Amino acid sequence: MRYVIFSDIHGNKMALDGMLSQTKGIDVAGYIFCGDIFGYLPHPQEVIERLDDISGLYAVRGNHDAQYLDSLDDLGKRDRYVDRYGMSYLLNPSESVVGFIYSLPDMLELCLDGLKVAVAHGDLTDHLNGRIYPDTRIDATDLYTGYDIVILGHTHYQMMRYVGDTIVLNPGSLGQPRDHKGFSYCILDTESVDPSFHTVGLDTGALIADLMEREEDGRLVAYIRKRSEVGM
């Protein structure tokens, strides 16, 4: 069976729509989301609505999602997050928005067709803020080798590596790529245990125009323009 794995949307509804459109015509058993609805791009409300409509969704909370909740009762903290990470933090904290984010766990353990799978945003020692890059050393302890597959996000870097016999997988970022491999996601075939990476052909010009119309920080526009091009 096949599972679509994606992470770090960061309010990019265009990329999420593209991924859902691309995977609509294939036989998918479920979707796995590794966190970060908030931060950077300005459409977390629409992202939450789309996630809430996905049948067979497994999802965890990301560090920006936790920070959004943390800022609800601290306007000074919210202002600092807006200045650093964009206006998604200004989303009206409606009951549906807050309830959805609160419903997300920091870590999941799944059994997918006989495979023992762990899902976290950061890593297995720090679920929200840990960072495992393709070249980060991971000790082959029971923490990782107790699973067949460990799925992580947070770094925005695609990764497929082994720790012992355990696959450690990161789909890259669907919403704000940093590895110059595009707006990416992954499809995992649990029968062959063979993950494949895919990209969404996003109109970055339309994305940038939307950011400028909403008067988002010019640093974000420059970042998207520079870092989202494949192969640069």
C-alpha positions in Angstrom: 0.0 0.0 0.0 1.1 3.6 -0.6 1.3 6.5 1.8 1.8 10.1 0.9 4.3 11.8 3.3 4.6 15.6 3.5 5.9 18.2 5.9 6.5 21.9 6.6 3.6 23.4 4.6 4.0 26.8 6.4 0.8 28.3 5.1 1.5 27.4 1.4 -2.0 26.5 0.3 -0.9 26.5 -3.4 1.7 23.7 -2.8 -0.8 21.7 -0.7 -3.4 21.9 -3.4 -0.8 20.9 -6.0 0.2 17.8 -4.0 -3.4 16.8 -3.4 -4.2 17.2 -7.1 -1.1 15.1 -8.1 -2.0 12.2 -5.7 -5.7 12.2 -6.3 -5.5 9.7 -9.2 -3.4 7.1 -7.5 -4.3 4.4 -5.0 -3.3 5.9 -1.6 -4.0 4.2 1.7 -3.3 7.4 3.8 -1.4 10.6 4.2 1.3 11.3 6.8 2.0 15.0 7.8 5.1 15.8 9.8 4.0 19.2 11.1 4.4 23.0 10.6 1.2 24.5 9.4 2.2 28.0 10.6 5.1 30.3 9.8 6.2 32.2 6.7 3.3 32.0 4.2 0.0 33.6 4.9 -2.7 30.8 4.5 -2.7 28.6 7.6 -6.5 28.7 7.8 -6.9 27.3 4.3 -4.2 24.7 5.1 -6.0 23.6 8.2 -9.3 23.3 6.3 -7.7 21.1 3.6 -5.9 18.9 6.2 -9.2 18.4 8.1 -10.8 17.1 4.9 -8.1 14.5 4.1 -9.4 11.0 4.8 -6.8 8.8 6.4 -4.6 11.6 7.7 -1.9 10.9 10.3 -0.4 14.2 11.6 1.9 15.5 14.2 2.4 19.1 15.5 5.4 21.1 14.4 7.5 23.7 16.3 5.7 26.6 14.6 2.3 25.1 15.4 3.3 24.9 19.1 4.6 28.4 19.0 1.3 29.7 17.6 -0.5 28.1 20.5 2.1 29.5 22.9 1.6 33.0 21.5 -2.1 33.2 22.0 -2.0 34.6 25.5 1.2 36.7 24.9 0.8 39.5 22.4 4.4 40.6 22.7 5.5 37.1 21.9 3.1 37.0 18.9 4.5 40.3 17.6 8.0 38.9 17.8 6.9 35.7 15.9 5.2 37.9 13.2 8.3 40.0 12.8 10.5 36.9 12.4 8.2 34.4 10.7 5.5 36.3 8.9 1.8 37.1 9.4 0.4 33.6 9.6 0.8 34.1 13.4 -2.0 36.7 13.2 -4.6 34.1 12.3 -7.7 34.5 14.4 -7.6 31.8 17.1 -11.1 30.4 16.4 -12.3 27.3 18.2 -11.8 25.2 15.1 -8.2 26.4 14.5 -7.1 26.0 18.1 -8.9 22.7 18.5 -7.2 21.3 15.4 -3.7 22.3 16.5 -4.3 21.0 20.0 -5.5 17.7 18.6 -2.1 17.0 17.0 0.3 14.9 19.1 4.0 15.7 19.2 4.8 12.1 18.1 3.1 9.1 16.6 3.7 5.4 16.5 2.0 3.6 13.6 1.7 0.1 12.3 1.5 0.3 8.5 1.0 -3.0 6.9 3.2 -4.7 9.5 5.9 -2.0 9.5 6.6 -0.2 12.8 6.7 3.5 12.0 7.6 6.5 14.2 6.6 10.0 13.1 7.8 13.3 14.6 8.6 16.8 13.4 12.0 17.1 14.8 13.7 13.9 15.9 13.0 11.1 18.4 14.8 12.9 21.3 13.3 16.3 20.7 10.0 15.9 18.9 9.5 19.5 18.0 12.9 21.1 17.6 15.4 18.3 16.9 17.1 18.4 13.5 18.4 15.5 11.5 20.0 16.4 8.3 21.3 14.0 5.7 24.8 14.2 7.2 23.8 14.3 10.9 25.2 11.5 13.0 22.6 9.2 14.4 23.7 6.6 16.9 22.2 3.2 16.2 20.4 3.0 19.6 17.2 1.3 20.3 15.5 4.7 20.0 15.8 4.4 16.2 16.5 0.7 15.6 13.3 -0.2 17.4 11.4 1.0 14.3 11.3 -0.1 10.7 10.9 3.5 9.5 11.4 6.8 11.2 9.7 9.8 9.5 10.9 13.3 10.3 10.5 16.9 9.1 11.7 20.3 10.3 14.9 20.6 8.3 13.2 21.1 4.9 15.8 18.7 3.4 14.9 15.6 1.6 16.5 12.5 3.2 16.5 8.8 2.9 19.2 7.0 4.9 19.7 4.0 7.1 20.5 3.6 10.8 21.2 0.0 11.1 18.3 -1.6 9.2 16.0 1.4 10.0 15.0 3.8 7.2 15.1 7.4 8.4 13.0 9.5 6.0 12.3 13.2 5.5 10.1 14.2 2.6 11.6 17.7 2.4 9.3 20.8 2.6 6.1 21.0 0.7 5.7 24.7 1.5 9.1 26.3 1.8 12.0 24.2 0.3 15.6 24.9 1.4 17.4 22.1 -0.4 16.8 23.4 -4.0 14.9 20.2 -4.7 11.5 21.9 -5.1 8.2 21.9 -3.2 8.5 18.2 -2.4 6.7 15.3 -0.8 7.3 11.5 -0.7 5.3 8.4 -1.5 6.1 5.3 0.5 5.2 1.8 -0.8 5.0 -0.4 2.2 5.2 -3.6 0.1 8.6 -2.7 -1.5 9.5 -0.4 1.4 10.7 1.9 -1.4 10.2 5.7 -0.9 10.0 7.9 -4.0 10.3 11.7 -3.9 8.1 14.0 -5.9 7.8 17.7 -6.5 4.9 20.1 -7.1 5.3 22.3 -10.2 4.3 25.6 -8.4 4.0 29.0 -10.1 6.4 30.8 -7.8 5.5 34.1 -9.6 1.9 33.7 -8.4 3.1 32.8 -4.9 5.4 35.9 -4.7 2.6 38.1 -6.1 0.3 36.9 -3.3 2.9 37.6 -0.7 3.5 41.1 -2.1 -0.2 41.9 -2.3 -0.5 40.9 1.4 2.5 43.1 2.2 4.5 40.3 3.7 8.1 41.0 4.6 10.3 41.5 1.6 12.8 39.1 3.2 10.3 36.3 2.7 9.8 37.2 -1.0 13.5 37.2 -1.6 13.9 33.9 0.2 11.2 32.2 -1.8 12.6 33.6 -5.0 16.1 32.4 -4.2 15.6 29.1 -2.5 12.7 27.5 -4.2 14.3 27.1 -7.6 15.2 23.4 -8.3 18.9 22.7 -8.8 20.2 26.2 -7.8 
